[in-house]
Amino acid sequence: MPTVSFKPSGNFKPREAEFELLGKLLDEQIHSDSDLAKLARERVPTCVIDRLSNFGLEARELSFIIHGRMLTRRRQRHERLSIDESDKAIRLAKILALTTTCFGNREKAIRWLRRAQRRFGGRSALEFLGSEHGARLVEESIAQIDEGYFA
């Protein structure tokens, strides 16, 4: 049974830029959060890790998704990431898309994600992305910045 997404009426499409960048990072057509959930269930290919790296992230920043040895093994066997690993990769891609859309460019977005912040107890937003709850805090911070709050 397909998931039904909320689609507001009118021409206003605030998430269009986010979904476009997500589509590039994940090499899939993304139109809604339902597409992301479906993609996680289907498991993403290991080349998504390469796209995230090419976006400007370092291997150590991606290691919460999958460790280097396991990634090498998956590539050798032509396997996809697990559902959990896919979910983490999609979560990171979503945060990258949100911050890039919020800050206007990739460099500013990555700089913000790497910077230690008081809200995160002196840790960076990237350090919080290893858990769902941490990712929600990061998303909340990005939304507050995007809406004009000081975060």
Backbone torsions as a table, in degrees:
resi	resn	phi	psi	omega
1	MET	NA	125.4	-177.4
2	PRO	-71.2	153.5	176.2
3	THR	-86.0	139.1	-179.2
4	VAL	-100.6	127.1	179.8
5	SER	-98.7	146.8	174.2
6	PHE	-72.6	129.3	178.3
7	LYS	-129.3	106.4	-179.4
8	PRO	-65.6	150.7	177.7
9	SER	-77.7	164.3	179.3
10	GLY	96.3	-178.5	-175.7
11	ASN	-96.4	-6.7	-177.2
12	PHE	-69.7	121.7	-178.0
13	LYS	-129.7	78.7	-174.7
14	PRO	-66.6	-24.0	-175.3
15	ARG	-100.5	6.2	-177.3
16	GLU	-59.4	-45.1	179.8
17	ALA	-65.1	-39.6	178.1
18	GLU	-61.5	-48.2	-178.5
19	PHE	-67.0	-33.3	177.9
20	GLU	-64.4	-46.7	178.3
21	LEU	-66.4	-40.3	176.0
22	LEU	-58.3	-41.8	178.6
23	GLY	-60.1	-39.1	178.5
24	LYS	-69.5	-42.8	-179.1
25	LEU	-67.5	-35.3	-176.2
26	LEU	-99.8	-6.7	-178.3
27	ASP	55.4	45.5	179.3
28	GLU	-144.4	156.7	172.0
29	GLN	-78.0	120.2	179.9
30	ILE	-118.9	123.0	179.4
31	HIS	-121.5	-14.0	-177.2
32	SER	-162.1	170.4	175.0
33	ASP	-65.0	-26.1	176.7
34	SER	-62.3	-36.9	177.2
35	ASP	-63.1	-37.0	179.4
36	LEU	-67.3	-41.8	178.8
37	ALA	-63.2	-42.8	178.8
38	LYS	-63.6	-42.2	179.8
39	LEU	-62.6	-39.9	178.6
40	ALA	-63.5	-42.0	178.9
41	ARG	-64.1	-35.4	-179.0
42	GLU	-80.1	-13.6	179.8
43	ARG	71.9	127.7	-177.8
44	VAL	-87.8	154.3	178.3
45	PRO	-73.3	160.5	-178.9
46	THR	-64.5	-22.1	-179.3
47	CYS	-64.9	-14.6	174.7
48	VAL	-62.1	-36.1	177.2
49	ILE	-61.4	-40.1	178.1
50	ASP	-64.1	-40.7	179.5
51	ARG	-64.7	-39.6	177.7
52	LEU	-65.2	-39.2	177.0
53	SER	-65.8	-44.1	178.8
54	ASN	-64.5	-23.4	177.8
55	PHE	-70.6	-21.2	176.4
56	GLY	131.3	4.6	179.9
57	LEU	-91.0	149.5	179.8
58	GLU	-90.9	160.2	-178.3
59	ALA	-55.7	-41.3	-179.6
60	ARG	-64.8	-27.8	178.9
61	GLU	-78.4	-17.2	179.0
62	LEU	-99.3	-7.2	-173.0
63	SER	-67.2	-17.8	176.8
64	PHE	-70.8	-18.2	178.0
65	ILE	-78.6	-54.3	-179.5
66	ILE	-157.0	138.6	179.9
67	HIS	-75.1	153.2	-174.7
68	GLY	-52.4	-46.0	-179.0
69	ARG	-64.3	-42.1	179.6
70	MET	-66.1	-38.5	178.3
71	LEU	-62.6	-44.2	178.0
72	THR	-59.9	-44.1	179.3
73	ARG	-62.3	-44.0	179.8
74	ARG	-62.8	-40.6	179.5
75	ARG	-64.7	-43.5	179.8
76	GLN	-61.6	-35.3	-178.9
77	ARG	-91.6	1.4	-178.7
78	HIS	56.9	41.2	179.4
79	GLU	-98.4	156.2	173.9
80	ARG	-86.0	168.1	173.0
81	LEU	-66.4	156.1	175.8
82	SER	-69.1	170.8	178.5
83	ILE	-60.6	-43.9	179.4
84	ASP	-63.4	-45.0	178.6
85	GLU	-65.4	-40.0	177.5
86	SER	-61.5	-42.9	179.2
87	ASP	-60.6	-42.6	178.6
88	LYS	-66.2	-41.0	178.8
89	ALA	-64.8	-41.9	178.2
90	ILE	-65.8	-40.6	177.7
91	ARG	-58.8	-45.9	179.3
92	LEU	-65.1	-43.8	178.5
93	ALA	-60.3	-40.0	179.2
94	LYS	-64.2	-43.6	178.3
95	ILE	-64.2	-40.9	177.0
96	LEU	-61.2	-43.0	179.4
97	ALA	-65.7	-42.4	179.1
98	LEU	-62.7	-48.5	-178.0
99	THR	-68.0	-37.9	178.8
100	THR	-64.8	-41.2	177.4
101	THR	-66.1	-41.5	-178.9
102	CYS	-66.5	-48.3	-174.5
103	PHE	-89.4	-11.7	174.3
104	GLY	93.5	-17.6	175.3
105	ASN	-158.2	162.7	-174.5
106	ARG	-62.8	-44.9	-175.9
107	GLU	-61.7	-45.6	178.9
108	LYS	-64.6	-38.8	-179.9
109	ALA	-63.0	-48.5	-178.7
110	ILE	-67.0	-38.2	177.4
111	ARG	-60.3	-43.2	178.4
112	TRP	-64.7	-42.4	-179.3
113	LEU	-64.3	-31.0	-178.3
114	ARG	-86.3	-21.9	-174.2
115	ARG	-73.3	134.8	175.2
116	ALA	-65.4	138.0	-175.9
117	GLN	-132.1	142.5	-179.7
118	ARG	-58.2	-41.4	-178.3
119	ARG	-58.0	-30.0	-179.2
120	PHE	-101.5	26.0	177.4
121	GLY	65.4	32.9	179.8
122	GLY	82.8	5.8	177.3
123	ARG	-101.6	166.7	179.6
124	SER	-87.1	161.7	176.7
125	ALA	-61.7	-37.2	179.3
126	LEU	-60.0	-33.6	179.6
127	GLU	-68.9	-20.6	-178.2
128	PHE	-88.6	-10.1	-172.5
129	LEU	-77.8	-5.3	179.6
130	GLY	-71.2	-16.2	178.6
131	SER	-125.9	156.0	179.3
132	GLU	-62.5	-43.1	-178.8
133	HIS	-65.6	-40.1	176.8
134	GLY	-63.3	-42.0	179.2
135	ALA	-62.9	-36.7	177.9
136	ARG	-64.6	-39.3	176.4
137	LEU	-62.5	-41.2	178.8
138	VAL	-64.9	-45.6	178.2
139	GLU	-59.8	-41.4	178.6
140	GLU	-62.3	-41.7	178.2
141	SER	-63.4	-43.4	179.2
142	ILE	-63.0	-43.3	178.7
143	ALA	-61.2	-41.0	179.5
144	GLN	-64.9	-41.0	177.3
145	ILE	-64.4	-44.8	-178.7
146	ASP	-62.7	-31.1	-179.7
147	GLU	-90.0	1.8	174.5
148	GLY	99.8	2.8	175.4
149	TYR	-77.6	155.1	176.2
150	PHE	-89.5	117.7	-178.6
151	ALA	-117.3	NA	NA
